[in-house]
Amino acid sequence: MLTQPLWKSALVLACVLAGAGSVNAAKKPIPAVKKPIKAASAVNPRYTFVAYGDTRSNPDVHRTIIDLIVAQKPEFVLQSGDLVSDGGNPRQWTEFSEITKPLRDAHIAYYPSRGNHDAGPYYQNYVTEPFEPGGNKYYYAFTRHKNHFIVLDEFQDYAIGSDQYQWLERELKKGQKTAINTFVLFHESPFSVGPHGPTAEAQRNVHPLFVKYRPRIVFCGHDHLYYRTKRDGVNYIVTGGGGAPLYDAANAALAIPGDVYVSDYHIIRCEVNGTQVSGTVITPSGKVIDKFVFKP
C-alpha cells in the first residue's frame, strides 16, 4: 500500500538523484573551459584563477599539472610555495621555467609564495608580476577586479609587531574596506592534517588577524595533499599536490567535522562572481575530489 501520493514519491526521488553527486569523489572528468568567462562588470566582477603548489621533485607530474591549468583558461595562478627542491640550484630553476612556459605563452599571470625549499638567490627572479607599493618580492599584494590578494613570506620575520606583520594588517584592513574579496597565500598552514601538521608560529602570529579581518580564503601548501577546513570562521585550504611526493593524512586526528582531505595531485579552479567564490578541485585525470562555495 502506498503511504504517500505518487507525486510526493516522484519529488523525493528527484531530490535524491539531484543530490547524488559527492563533493569528494565525482567520477566523471570535468571538461576544460571551452571559452573565457564573460568580461567582468564594475558591479559584479567575474573571473577565474587557479591555485596549486608544491611543484618540486617530479617534473613530469608538474608538466601534467601545467597542461591541466592551461586547459582551464584562468586569468592567473597562485602557487603556494616549494617551486623547486633546491632553491640554490640554478638548473632546477631553469627546468621550472621550461615547465611553466605554457602559462606565459597563454598570457596567464603567475603569483608564487616562497616555500622552505625555495631559499637561495634565484626565487625572487620568478616573482615577475607587478605588485603594490609597500611590499617586496617576498611578501607583496596585488588587486584584480576589486579583489585583493596578499602573499606572505614565513621565512622573513612575521612575528607580532614585525614590519611584515604590520604590513599584513594594513593590507587586510585595506581589503576589508575596499575589496569585494580578500585572499591570502603563504606556505606553511596554521592548520593541516598532513605529516607537517599545524604551524604554531602561523597560528600564533597571523590566524588572529584572519579571524579579525575575515579574508574569503587563505591558501597554503607544505603538506603534499589537499585539505579544506574552517577554523574560527576562516576558510583555509592546503594545496600541495603540484608534483612533490604525496603525503598521507598522518594527522587526520586533528580534523574537525566538515573537513575534507585527499592525498592526490590536483589544482583548484576558483570562479569568482562578485562575493561568491566557487571552487572545483581537479586531478590530472579529470577527477573532481572536492567542490566548495564560499560567500559572506
C-alpha positions in Angstrom: 0.0 0.0 0.0 1.3 3.5 -0.9 1.7 5.7 2.2 2.0 8.9 0.2 0.7 10.3 -3.1 2.6 9.4 -6.2 3.6 13.0 -6.9 5.4 13.2 -3.5 7.3 9.9 -4.2 8.5 11.3 -7.5 9.6 14.5 -5.8 11.6 12.6 -3.2 13.2 10.5 -5.9 14.2 13.6 -7.9 15.8 15.2 -4.9 17.8 12.1 -4.1 19.0 11.9 -7.7 19.9 15.7 -7.7 22.0 15.3 -4.5 23.7 12.1 -5.5 27.0 13.8 -6.5 29.6 13.8 -3.7 31.8 16.8 -3.2 34.7 14.4 -2.5 34.7 12.0 -5.4 32.7 12.8 -8.6 33.8 10.2 -11.1 33.3 11.9 -14.4 36.2 14.1 -15.7 35.4 17.7 -15.7 35.7 19.2 -19.1 38.1 22.1 -19.8 36.6 25.5 -20.0 35.9 26.0 -23.7 35.7 29.8 -23.7 36.6 32.6 -21.3 34.1 33.8 -18.8 32.3 36.9 -19.9 34.1 40.2 -19.1 33.8 41.4 -15.6 31.5 44.3 -14.8 32.3 47.0 -12.3 29.4 46.0 -10.1 29.7 42.2 -10.3 33.3 41.1 -11.2 33.5 37.6 -12.6 36.8 35.8 -13.4 38.7 32.6 -12.9 42.0 31.8 -11.2 43.8 28.6 -10.3 45.6 27.8 -7.0 48.1 25.0 -6.6 51.5 24.4 -5.0 54.5 22.2 -4.0 55.7 21.6 -7.5 59.2 20.3 -6.6 60.8 16.9 -7.2 58.6 15.4 -10.0 58.8 17.5 -13.3 56.7 15.0 -15.2 53.8 15.4 -12.8 54.3 19.2 -12.8 54.1 19.3 -16.6 50.8 17.4 -16.5 49.5 19.8 -13.9 50.5 22.8 -16.1 48.6 21.3 -19.0 45.6 21.0 -16.8 45.9 24.6 -15.7 46.1 25.9 -19.2 43.0 24.0 -20.2 41.0 25.9 -17.5 41.9 29.3 -19.2 42.4 31.1 -15.9 43.4 34.8 -15.7 46.2 34.0 -13.3 47.7 31.3 -11.0 48.5 31.3 -7.3 51.4 29.0 -6.2 51.6 28.1 -2.5 55.4 27.5 -2.4 58.2 25.0 -2.9 58.6 25.7 -6.6 61.8 23.6 -6.7 63.6 21.1 -4.4 66.8 23.1 -4.0 66.4 26.8 -4.3 70.2 27.2 -4.6 70.4 25.0 -7.7 70.1 27.1 -10.9 69.4 24.1 -13.1 66.3 23.3 -11.2 65.1 26.9 -11.7 65.8 26.6 -15.5 63.7 23.4 -15.5 60.9 25.1 -13.6 60.9 27.9 -16.1 60.7 25.4 -19.0 57.8 23.5 -17.4 55.8 26.7 -16.7 56.4 28.2 -20.2 53.0 27.2 -21.5 51.5 29.6 -18.9 53.5 32.5 -20.2 52.7 31.5 -23.8 49.0 31.7 -22.8 49.4 35.0 -21.0 48.5 33.5 -17.7 50.0 35.5 -14.8 51.9 33.7 -12.1 52.0 34.7 -8.4 54.1 32.5 -6.1 54.8 32.4 -2.4 58.2 31.3 -1.1 58.5 27.8 0.4 61.2 26.4 2.6 62.8 24.6 -0.4 63.0 27.9 -2.4 65.7 29.5 -0.2 68.5 30.9 -2.3 69.3 33.7 -4.7 67.0 32.7 -7.5 63.5 32.7 -6.2 62.9 36.5 -6.5 63.6 36.3 -10.2 60.4 34.3 -10.6 58.2 36.9 -8.9 57.6 38.8 -12.2 54.1 40.3 -11.9 53.6 43.9 -10.7 52.7 44.3 -7.1 51.5 47.3 -5.0 53.8 49.7 -3.1 54.9 48.6 0.4 55.7 45.0 -0.5 58.8 43.3 -2.0 59.4 40.1 -3.9 59.0 38.0 -0.8 55.8 39.5 0.6 53.6 41.5 -1.6 50.0 42.4 -2.6 48.0 43.0 -5.8 44.5 43.8 -6.8 42.5 42.4 -9.7 38.8 43.1 -10.3 38.5 44.9 -7.0 39.7 41.7 -5.3 42.7 42.0 -3.0 45.4 39.3 -2.9 48.1 39.2 -0.1 51.2 37.0 -0.3 53.1 36.4 2.9 56.7 35.1 3.5 57.2 33.0 6.6 61.0 33.0 6.1 61.3 36.6 7.0 60.2 37.9 10.4 56.4 37.9 10.7 56.1 37.9 14.4 53.6 40.1 16.1 54.8 43.7 15.7 57.4 43.0 13.0 57.5 45.0 9.8 55.8 42.2 7.8 53.1 41.8 10.4 52.3 45.5 10.4 52.2 45.4 6.6 49.9 42.4 6.6 47.5 44.1 9.0 47.4 47.2 6.8 46.7 45.1 3.7 43.9 43.2 5.5 42.4 46.5 6.6 42.6 47.7 3.0 41.0 44.6 1.7 38.2 44.8 4.3 37.4 48.4 3.4 37.9 48.5 -0.4 37.8 44.9 -1.8 35.0 42.7 -2.8 37.0 39.7 -1.6 40.4 39.3 0.0 42.6 36.2 -0.5 45.8 35.3 1.4 48.6 33.0 0.2 51.6 31.6 2.0 53.4 28.3 2.5 53.1 26.7 6.0 49.5 26.5 7.2 48.2 27.2 10.7 46.1 24.1 10.3 46.9 20.8 8.5 46.3 17.1 8.7 49.4 16.1 6.8 52.7 15.0 8.5 53.9 18.5 9.0 50.8 19.3 10.9 49.8 22.8 12.1 52.5 25.5 12.1 52.5 27.0 15.6 54.0 30.3 14.5 51.3 30.9 11.9 48.6 30.0 14.5 50.1 32.5 16.9 51.1 35.3 14.6 48.5 35.5 11.7 45.5 33.4 12.5 44.1 36.0 14.9 44.4 38.6 12.2 42.5 36.4 9.8 39.8 35.9 12.4 39.5 39.7 12.8 39.5 40.7 9.1 38.0 37.5 7.5 39.6 37.0 4.1 37.5 34.9 1.9 40.1 32.1 1.6 43.6 31.5 3.0 45.7 29.2 0.7 48.7 27.3 1.9 50.9 24.4 1.0 53.8 22.5 2.6 51.9 19.3 3.2 51.6 17.4 -0.1 47.9 16.8 -0.2 44.6 18.6 -0.4 42.9 19.8 2.8 40.0 22.2 3.4 38.9 23.3 6.8 37.1 26.2 8.5 38.6 27.5 11.8 37.1 30.3 13.8 35.2 31.4 10.7 38.3 31.4 8.4 38.4 29.2 5.3 41.8 27.5 5.0 42.9 25.4 2.1 46.2 23.4 1.9 47.0 22.8 -1.8 50.3 20.9 -2.0 49.6 18.5 -4.9 51.5 20.1 -7.7 54.2 17.4 -8.2 56.0 16.8 -4.9 55.8 13.3 -3.4 52.3 12.9 -2.0 51.7 12.7 1.8 49.1 10.7 3.7 47.0 12.5 6.3 49.2 11.4 9.2 47.5 13.9 11.5 43.9 13.1 10.5 43.0 13.1 14.2 43.3 16.9 14.1 40.5 17.2 11.5 37.2 18.6 12.7 33.6 17.9 11.4 33.2 19.2 7.8 36.9 19.0 6.9 37.9 17.4 3.5 41.3 15.9 2.9 42.6 13.8 -0.1 46.1 12.7 -1.0 46.2 13.3 -4.7 47.8 15.6 -7.3 45.4 18.5 -8.0 44.7 22.1 -8.9 41.9 24.3 -7.6 39.9 26.2 -10.2 38.3 29.2 -8.4 35.4 31.0 -10.2 34.7 34.4 -8.6 31.3 36.0 -9.2 31.0 39.1 -7.0 31.3 38.0 -3.4 30.8 34.3 -4.2 33.8 32.0 -4.8 33.1 28.6 -6.3 36.0 26.1 -6.2 36.5 22.8 -8.1 39.4 20.6 -7.1 40.6 18.6 -10.1 43.2 15.8 -10.5 45.3 15.3 -13.7 42.9 12.5 -14.7 40.0 14.9 -14.6 38.5 13.5 -11.3 36.8 16.1 -9.1 37.8 15.4 -5.5 36.1 18.4 -3.9 33.8 21.3 -4.6 33.0 24.3 -2.4 31.2 27.6 -2.5 32.3 30.5 -0.1 30.4 33.7 0.3 29.6 36.1 3.1 
